[in-house]
Amino acid sequence: MANGLDDVVAAETVLSDIDGESGQLVLRGHGLDELAGRTRYAEALALLLDGLLEGLPAAAELGPALGRARAEVYLRLRGQVDSLADQPLFDGVRAMMATLPDGHGLQSALSLIAAPAVLVPALLRRRGGGNPVAPAPELDHAADILRMLDGAEPEPVRAAALDRYLVTVIDHGLNASTFAARVVASTGAGLTSAVLAALGALKGPLHGGAPGPVLEMLDAIGEAGKAEAWIAAELAAGRRLPGFGHRVYRVRDPRADALNAAIEQLRDAGAAAGGRLALAASVERAALAALARHKPDRPLLTNVEFYTALLLEALGFPRDGFTAVFAMGRCAGWIGHSREQALHGRLLRPRSRYIGPRPQQAA
Ligand code: ACO
């Protein structure tokens, strides 16, 4: 038995590939560095989902189609925002997404991709005592998300940073949430069911729930000079450092650098606090040195969540919203894998090894 299914191949995919030894992420034939910061999210969607959804528009038309989907989702779900605004944000988003039709086609896919983009800003504004802002379908996806959040069109550097984030996390091999989506899709259930399973898996702190705790760690450390001692105490107590380590990567997660580039652009434009970033850089250095001493045989390096935390904080998302923002980008990957499983896979049905007692044989 492979505990944790390490290295078990459970699906074939054309969507993405991770080389954990060289730190390469390939998305439909393109390296992450070719796409992040160069390709709009809607274009990345067109690339990722090509051939998997009947009627998928070409890249140039997918942005407007996604805009229309944002408007439709807002009209459909706006009435639920008030009653869910007191729930934890992720749970509120998940509850509303559960009410979307459980289809298999393009319309379901676009609604599910649009939903977190519309619902996170709506719930956050409601929670802050304001009114949700309706989507502007003609705007670029990332720019509209920030507009719905802030109530004003964002500076281009902020929209570009969020766009780069959404592209960077769009898909990532057979991670826990994607596997959950594929299991559900393999039964013939619709895309909403598959995405809900994925959302449940994403929520956990070992997967998409880590970026909030990254900021808690930075707050607890407070100043660079205290990083080493704080980290040593955490490791001595047997706790894990959020934002470090990965099941597949044995080198630095390439997504960390893709996101760091956006953070540096924000800092240079005066849109990210330099002090916070300097503290984060010191904490990262201290953590990497401490983890190398702590587990000399197991490379534990910076993962995507460390820079996700810094980027989303600079963009003005509250830390309890980070996992739902991750879902805004990753929903596309879940849908791509679900469609691939439905089109080309079989029912996923592994076996367990029974280690409990057997009934007594009659003498
Ligand atoms: N800090 C301290 N120790 C760690 C860390 C860490 N961040 N990560 C792993 N280790 C230790 C483990 O305690 C374990 O030690 P042990 O053998 O003495 O028990 C050893 O390294 C090997 O760890 P595994 O549990 O085998 O690693 P696994 O592949 O299961 O875990 C994971 C990967 C979950 C990402 C892990 O590194 C972790 O918990 N990191 C912190 C949480 C985090 O950042 N999650 C986000 C991941 S990125 C994403 O999913 C979007």
Residues whose N, C-alpha, C, O or C-beta is under 5 A from the ligand:
A	BS01	ACO	P205 L206 H207 G208 A210 R239 R240 L241 P242 G243 F244 G245 H246 R247 K295 N303 E305
